[in-house]
Amino acid sequence: MTASAPVCLICGAALKVALTRSQKGKVAVGLSCPVDGRHFRGFVNDRDYVTRTIQATQTLQNATKTANAPEGDQ
């Protein structure tokens, strides 16, 4: 099975994924349509999933920084 980007059910645009905070201050993964936020807006607030998502993002950012660093900086 391959992973694919989630798309808006109304217009078919790839959903924007961002970390968000609820009014109570809890961190969640937010999904929204970049064309019109009224098309689709959803939140995933499962603590384990959010933690894994943050860790995966940080790992990806670190790998990107390492790959783009000049040879003398590694």
N, C-alpha and C positions, 0 to 999 in steps of 0.2 A: 504494500500500500504506500502510495506517495502522498506527501503533504502538499496541499495547495492553499493559496491565499483565500480567505473567506470573501465572498462577494455580496454586494447589496442585492436583496431580492427584488427590488423595484427597478433599478437602473443598470445593474450588473457591474458597477465600479468596484474595485478592490477596496475593502473596508480599511479605514485608518485604525491602527492599534496603538494605544497609549496607556501609560499608567495614570490612574486617576485616584482621587480621594473622595470618599463619601462625606456627607455632612457630619457624620460621627467621627471622621478622621481615619477610617479604615481604608487601606490601599486595595485597589481593584484593577483588573485589566479591563480597559474600556474599548469597545468596538463601535465605530460610527461610520456612516456614509459620508465621504468627503464632498460629494456633490450637494447633498441636502441632508442635514442631520435629522430631519423628520422622517426620512425613508427608513432608516434603521439606526437604533442606538441600543446597545446592550452592555452588560457588565458581568464579569466573572470575579467573584469575591471569595472563592475557595482559597483558604490561607496557603495550603500546600502548593496548589497550582501557581498562585501569584509568586510565591517564594522561588519556585523552580524557574518561572519565566524571568524574574529579575536576575537570578544567577546565570541563566543561559545568555541573557542580554549582555551582562558584564563580561562573560567569557568571550563572546563574539567581539565586543568592543576591544578587549585586551589583545585578541588575536589580530584584529585589524590594525591596531596601533603597532604591534610588533612587526607585522608584514610590511607596513609603510615606513618604518623607522630606517634612517640611513644606517649603513653597515657598521659604522663606528659606535652607534648608540645601543646596539643590542647586547 
